[in-house]
Amino acid sequence: MIHIWLDLPVTLIFLALALLYGLGAAVIYWLMFGSPLRRRMHSLTGIVGPYFGAIGVLFALLTGFLGAEVAERNRQAARSVLAEASALDTLAALSRAAGPQGAAIRAAARGYTEAVLKQEWEAMSASGNSPAAAQALSAVFASVSPPDIARQAGAPLQTSLLNAAVRVASARAERLSFAADRSYELKWISVLALGILTQIALGLVHLDKPRAMLATVLLFSLAAVVALGLIAEQENPFEPPLEVSNAPLVKVLATLPEEP
């Protein structure tokens, strides 16, 4: 369920959070001041403010840890794209010393970059990948593997070309792993549940002041919606509106003109 919510458009993510915490605030207010259980609830009057503070601190800490983890994953995803672009640049540069096979290497690198930008990049927003990009990567390896390269340009050059192709494959695998990462669901459930518990704690602290309780719970709910919504927007590093830029790969493609 969490991944379905996180895959929603930005507006619906915020709307779902507002509905969750708004409904939570309404239910808490009704239980404490309008339900048949209100007398039992009011027997708890006297709970002091630090009780709320303890739960609120837990919510704040877990939200902070989740936000930091999401931000770090986005930075790592951006680094994987830069590493992929750098490896393709290296491959293209080395190909110019590879003799007649160099044109085929650059053509394979261009085909791979085009497949990533035109097909795989869009698929990653839904945690997918592109078979065409995988085939194009195989073509890159095939272009740097012929023994003629070692005979004409030397074994060290071919080794460097192979290493560059391996770095491309490694960076692609890392990029796809960030796009498909779904290990966060338990953390999100914990944060959302602690938000509800914080609402309850605020209500228990203000049992003798209905209007103050409603105002406090609603204000906290608004803050939770804003904070969690902003984190949720960045959960998938390759999904708009705050996705990792493909500019490094676009720049690589511009340096790889179509071979005659």
N, C-alpha and C positions, 0 to 999 in steps of 0.2 A: 504493500500500500504506500509506503513512504516514497519509493522510486516513482510511482505514478504521480504523486503530488509534486515531486521535484521536477518532473518532466513537463509540468503544466507551463503555460505562458506566465510571464512575470505578474500580470494583473491578477490572474487566478491564484497564484501562489500567495499573494498578499490577502486576497479575498478569503481563501481557505483558512489562513491563520486568524484573520479577523473574526470569521465565523466560529472557529474553535474557541478562542479566548473570550469572545463576546457571549457565546452560549454558556461557557463556563462561568463567567461573571453573573449571568442571569440566574443560572441554577443555584449558585452559591447564595445569592441574595434571597431567592425564593425559599431555600431550605432554612435560612437563618431568620427570616422575618415574615414568611407567608405560608409555610408548610405546617402540617400537623406536628412536625418534629421541632418546631421553633422553641418550645419550652425546654426541651432537652438540650437543644443547642445553646440556649442562653444560660444553662447551668454551668457552661464553660467560661462564663464571663470572668475576667481577671487575668487571662493570659497576657503576659507582658510583651512589649515590643521586641526584645532580643530573640524571642521565639521565632518571629517572622524573619529577623535578621539572619539567623542560622540557615534557614532554608533558602532565603534570597541569595546568600553568599554562594551556596552550592549551585544554584541556578546560574549565577553570574560566572562562576569559575568554569562550569561545564560548557556554557555558551562561548566563553573566551577560548577555551581549548579547541572547541569545534571550529570556531572562526579562524584560529591560527592554523589549524590543520588544513582547512579548505584553502587558505591563502598560500600555504607552503606547497600544496599539491598543484595549484595553478602556476606557481613559480617554476616548479619542476617540469610541468607540462610545457611551459614556454621555453625552458632550457632544452628540452628534448627536440623541439622544432628547430631551435638554433643549431643544435648538434647535427641534426639531419641535413640542414641547409649547408653547414660547414663541410660535412663529408661529401656532399654532392659537388660543392665548389672544388674540393681537393681532387675528386675524381675527374672533373672536367679539366682541371689544370694539368694533372698528370697525363691525361689522354693525349695531350698535344706532343708528348715525347714518345708516344707509343707507335709511331709509324702509321702505316695504312689502316691499322685497326682502330686508330684514335677516333675517326669519324663515327664508327659503329658504337664506340663507347659513349660518345657524346649524344648520339641519337637515342641510345638506350636510357641514358640519364634524363634526357628531355622527356621521353615517353613516360618514364616513372614519375617525374615531377608533375606532368600534366594529369596523369591518372590520380595522383594524390589531391591536387587542387580541384579538379573538376568532378571527381566522384567520391573519393574517400573522405574529404574534408566535410562534406555535407552528411555523409553516413555517420561520422563520429558524433554528431549532435544527438543521434539516437543510439549511441554506444555501439555502433557497428563499424564495419570496415569494407573495403572494396576488393573483390577478387581480381579486378583489372589491375589494381595497384600491386597485388601480390604477384601476378603474372609479369608485370613490368619490372618488378624487382628481380625476378628470376632471369629476365632478359639482361638486366645489368650484370648479374653474375656470369651469365653466358658470354657477355661481350668482353669480360676481362680474363676469361679462362683459357682461350686458345694458346697452345704452346708457341705459336708464331711470335707472340709478343715477347716472350723470353728470348727467343732466338734473335729477333731483330733489335729489340731495345734493351735486353738484359733482364736477368732474373730479378734483381733488386727492384726494378721498376714494376714488374708484374706483381711482385709481393706487395708493393705499396698500393697498387690498384686494387688488389684483393682486400687488403686491409681497409681501404676507403669504402669498398662495397659492403664489407662486414659492418662498418660503423653506420652506414646508411640503414642496414637491416636492423641493427641494434636500436638505433634512435627511433625507427618506425615502430618496433615492438614496444618500446617504452611509451611512445605517444599513444598507441592504441590501448595500452594497459591503463593509462590515466583516463582515457575516454570511456572505458568499460568498467571502471572501478565502481563496485556497488557494495563496498564493505562498511558503509557509513550508516546503514539503516538502524542498527541498535543504538548508535550514538544519538541519532535524531529522535528516536523514541524516548530515550532518557531525557533529553533536553526538553521536549514537548511535555512529558509527564511532570518534570520538575517545575515547569511553568504553571501547570494546573495546581500543583501542591503549593506553590508560592501564592497563588490567588486564594487558596483555602486558608493559608496561614494569615494573610492580610485580613480576611473576613473574621477569623477567630480573634484577632487582636482588637477589632472594632465592633464587637458584638453589641455594645451599648450605644453605638452611634451609627444608625442606618445610613444616613446621607454621607457621612465621612467614609464609611466602609465602601459604599458604592463608588464614590469618587476615587478612592485610593486603588481599588481593584481595577477600575476602568483605566486609570492612568498607567498602572503597571502593565495592563493588557496591551495598551497602545505601544508602550516601549518595547514589549516582547515581540509584537507584530513587526515593528520596524527593524529591530535587531535581527530576528530570525529570518525575516524576509530578505534582507540584504545578504545574509550568509547563504541562503538557499539559492539566490540568483547566481552565485558563483560556484555552485556545487559541481556542475559539469563544466570543466575548463574549455570545452569546445562547443558550448551551446550559447547562443545569443542571450542577453545583449552584451555580456562581459566576457566574451570568448577570447581565447588566446589568438593573437594575430597570425595570419598565414603570410605576412609580408616577407619574412626571410626566404620562403620557398618561391614566392612571386619574383623576388629579386634574382634568385638562381635561374628561374625559367627565362628571365630576360637576357641572361648571359649565355644561354644555350640556344642560339638561332637554329632553325631547321637546316639540316645538312643538305646540300644539293644532291 
